[in-house]
Amino acid sequence: MKTVQIIARDNGWGLSRDLSLLAAALQECGHGVSITALRRGKLRKWLRPFGVRLAHWARHSIGRSEHFDFNLMVERIRPEYFAEADRNLLLPNPEWFADEDRPWLSRLDGVLAKTRHAERIFRELGCTVHWVGFRSEDRLDRAVPRETRFFHLAGRSENKGTQSLLVLWRRHP
């Protein structure tokens, strides 16, 4: 059995849902899963690398070092967790990939791409990429009549092109 630490920001929305879906899928495949759900905040962001290293050192010094076969970092690269696993993988959302993460790409063992678009982007950045796709749970409710309509949900993301989409819909109702 492989052990996997899933590392992602717990934003209460899409990323939190991704954490649950990934954990369930990996457990269903027989892997041991640990979720590291990161909270938001400037002080937390600044102190996290030091806290992670201190906790890792403390566990190791008392012989309770928790070590994983894989770290699976969702959306962002978290270099402070590299030492906690034999291999480090990234499952990115390309629209959220930050320039400050680029120097860490060479330290990854691979990128798992949800889309063919992400696969191309990260291959062009020199990464070893594996297309895995991504599905959410089926939310079909047969009691709701199907209509030929469009639905766009930006959530809290400003990167989903909502304004451009609204302009386009106004031009082509």
Salt bridges, closest charged atoms under 4 A:
ASP10 OD2 - ARG39 NH1 3.53
ASP18 OD2 - LYS114 NZ 3.20
GLU84 OE2 - ARG59 NH2 3.24
ASP86 OD1 - HIS67 NE2 2.80
ASP99 OD1 - ARG102 NE 3.65
GLU100 OE2 - ARG76 NH2 3.13
ASP101 OD2 - ARG76 NE 2.67
GLU119 OE1 - ARG116 NH1 3.05
GLU119 OE2 - ARG123 NH1 3.43
GLU124 OE2 - ARG120 NE 3.82
GLU137 OE2 - ARG17 NH2 2.54
GLU137 OE2 - ARG139 NH2 3.94
GLU147 OE1 - ARG149 NE 3.13
